[in-house]
Amino acid sequence: MSTLTPIGARLQIALDAEYLRMQNEWFFNWHQIGRDSVVEIDGFDGRMIRYGGIKFSGTARDVYWGTIQRYARQKVGQLFDEIERELQNYPLEIRSKALNEAHSLIRVFITKIRKAAVDKDRILRGNGFAFPSAQDLGNWAGAQPSDIESRIATLRHIYCDIEVAKGGDGMVFRDMMRDRVTLVKTDGTVVREKIQAQVSPGQIITFDADLPLEPGDHFLRSLPSGLVEDYVVDDPNFMTGIHGIPSSFQSKVRRSREAAAPPHQVIQRITNHFHGDNSRVTFGTDNSVNIVNQLQPLAVAQLVEQIKPHVGSLPEPQRTEILVPLKLLEDEIRSCSPEPSKLQVALQSILTIAESAAGNLVAAGIQSMITKLL
């Protein structure tokens, strides 16, 4: 019989107690709403829900499902916040095992809460003798298995993977950073070459914490063929060192849409990159005519309506990040005279967010729709 880590043991006891509390208090209180006296039920938003003398249907049922999902989302966040605090007090081998335990325990707990919600909904809709079929009316955003997996992966990367890159004396084993990248500013200035880094889809990690890294900068990675990949920095994401883990940049990046090319061509491309509807660079004599593709507000409005129903299927943090540019698009479309430049910026922001959710089918669909529109 395997023994749980101290973190896992405490988590198991806390979750067992929490499940019993929810059954004996929160779920039980919903049985009381049909009585004449008013019953108070926790809304998990700092307020109490007060019902008395009503049936479990319509608005009351909607409130029930909205509240239990809010609880699940908040509880998952609280659990991981507590786990993160505890991880810092234990060595690497305990951290890794504790995260495996937490992954399993939290998933089981949320599964039990979902089942309890479905069962209680079915009972409340019945008449004491006959009960309708079971229904799960929640999308459980923030408490889905993928959300739990994402939080575990983030903690594992911070408190296990990066820790492996340290020596016993706290010095970084830079030979574990197997990629070499070059930092180039938006005007084509080469800041530093041969930076030791770890390049992965959507992210570049480096322990060169003194880099003057800003959004819009470029990381270039040379390929064995002699060509160079161009990664655009969306968020430098500087992480201050803690408990012996050195400071680092865990930058969110996206691949440039341009094909890999020789180094001098990539630098030239960056240098000649300008913003604006009619911007262009001319070498020698130019007799061409610039044609600008102005965005049509109706097409953008249709795109927004296509995207909104599927936002819940995006992983975090993209699910939350995409709400801001979507709102900007809606506000601009509703204005008397939508500005194409503002629509363009918001669409590009959504595209960047979708590109950072590699492997998600909804994100891939959003990328395809926006690319066609742009």
Residue pairs with C-beta under 8 A, 6 or more apart in sequence:
4 12
4 101
5 90
5 94
5 97
5 98
5 101
6 90
6 94
6 98
7 83
7 86
7 87
7 90
7 94
7 98
7 101
7 102
8 97
8 98
8 101
8 102
8 105
10 86
11 79
11 83
11 101
11 102
11 105
11 106
12 101
12 105
15 105
15 106
15 108
15 109
18 75
18 109
19 109
19 112
19 113
19 116
22 71
22 113
22 116
23 116
25 42
26 41
26 42
26 71
27 116
27 117
27 120
29 39
29 40
29 41
30 41
30 56
30 64
30 120
30 124
31 124
32 39
33 39
33 41
33 51
33 52
33 54
33 56
33 60
34 53
34 54
34 55
34 56
35 52
35 53
36 52
36 53
37 52
38 50
38 51
38 52
39 50
39 51
39 52
40 48
40 49
40 50
41 48
41 49
41 50
41 51
41 67
42 48
42 49
42 67
42 71
43 49
43 67
43 70
44 67
44 70
44 71
44 74
45 70
49 63
49 67
51 60
54 60
56 64
56 124
56 125
57 125
61 121
61 124
61 125
64 121
64 124
65 117
65 121
65 137
65 138
68 113
68 117
68 138
69 138
69 139
69 140
69 141
69 143
71 113
72 110
72 113
72 114
72 138
72 140
72 142
72 143
73 140
73 141
73 142
73 143
75 110
75 113
75 143
76 106
76 110
76 142
76 143
76 147
76 148
76 151
77 142
79 102
79 106
80 102
80 106
80 151
80 155
83 98
83 99
83 102
83 155
84 155
84 159
86 98
87 95
87 98
87 99
87 155
87 159
88 159
88 242
88 243
90 98
92 160
92 163
92 164
95 159
95 160
95 163
96 156
96 160
99 152
99 155
99 156
99 159
99 160
102 152
103 148
103 149
103 152
106 148
107 145
107 148
110 140
110 143
110 148
114 136
114 138
114 140
117 136
117 138
118 134
118 135
118 136
119 134
121 134
121 135
121 137
122 131
122 132
122 133
122 134
122 135
123 131
125 131
125 132
126 132
139 312
141 147
141 312
141 319
142 316
146 315
147 315
147 316
150 315
150 316
158 239
158 245
159 245
162 205
162 245
162 248
163 245
164 176
165 172
165 173
165 176
165 177
165 207
166 172
166 173
166 244
166 245
166 246
167 173
170 244
170 246
172 207
172 246
174 196
174 207
176 198
177 196
177 197
177 198
177 205
177 206
177 207
178 198
179 196
179 197
179 198
179 199
179 204
179 221
180 193
180 194
180 195
180 196
180 197
180 221
180 222
181 195
181 197
181 199
181 204
181 206
181 219
181 220
181 221
181 231
182 190
182 192
182 193
182 194
182 195
182 219
182 220
182 221
182 222
183 190
183 191
183 192
183 195
183 211
183 213
183 217
183 218
183 219
184 190
184 191
184 217
184 218
184 219
184 220
184 267
184 270
185 191
185 214
185 217
185 218
186 216
186 217
186 218
186 270
186 273
187 270
187 271
188 267
188 268
188 270
188 271
190 267
191 211
191 212
192 208
192 211
195 206
195 208
195 211
195 219
196 206
196 207
196 208
197 204
197 205
197 206
197 208
197 219
198 204
198 205
198 206
199 219
199 221
199 231
201 358
202 252
202 253
202 254
202 355
202 356
202 358
203 250
203 251
203 252
203 253
204 219
204 231
204 233
204 249
204 251
204 253
205 248
205 249
205 250
205 251
206 248
206 249
206 251
207 246
207 247
207 248
208 249
209 238
209 241
209 246
209 247
209 248
209 249
211 249
213 233
213 236
213 238
213 249
213 251
214 233
214 236
215 233
215 234
215 235
215 236
216 232
216 233
217 232
217 233
217 236
218 230
218 231
218 232
218 233
218 256
218 270
219 230
219 231
219 233
219 251
219 253
220 228
220 229
220 230
220 231
220 263
220 266
221 228
221 229
221 231
222 228
222 263
223 229
223 260
225 260
226 262
227 260
227 261
227 262
228 260
228 261
228 262
228 263
228 266
229 255
229 256
229 260
230 255
230 256
230 258
230 260
230 266
230 269
230 270
231 253
231 254
231 255
231 256
232 253
232 254
232 255
232 256
233 251
233 252
233 253
234 251
234 252
234 253
234 254
234 352
234 356
235 251
235 252
236 249
236 251
237 249
237 250
237 251
237 252
238 247
238 248
238 249
239 247
239 248
239 249
239 250
240 247
241 247
241 248
252 356
254 352
254 355
254 356
255 355
258 266
258 269
261 269
272 281
274 280
274 281
277 292
277 294
277 340
277 341
277 344
278 290
278 292
280 290
293 374
294 340
295 340
295 343
295 344
295 347
295 373
295 374
297 332
297 333
297 338
297 343
299 373
300 329
300 333
300 338
300 343
300 347
300 373
301 333
303 347
303 369
303 370
303 373
304 326
304 329
304 330
304 333
306 369
307 322
307 326
307 350
307 366
307 369
308 326
310 362
310 365
310 366
311 319
311 322
311 323
311 326
312 319
313 360
313 361
313 362
314 322
314 354
314 357
314 360
314 362
314 363
315 357
315 360
318 353
318 354
318 356
318 357
318 360
318 363
321 353
322 350
322 353
322 354
324 349
325 346
325 347
325 349
325 350
325 353
326 346
326 350
328 342
328 346
328 349
329 343
329 346
329 347
329 350
332 338
332 339
332 342
332 343
332 346
333 343
344 374
347 370
347 373
347 374
348 374
350 366
350 370
351 366
351 367
351 370
351 371
351 374
354 363
354 364
354 366
354 367
354 370
355 363
355 367
357 363
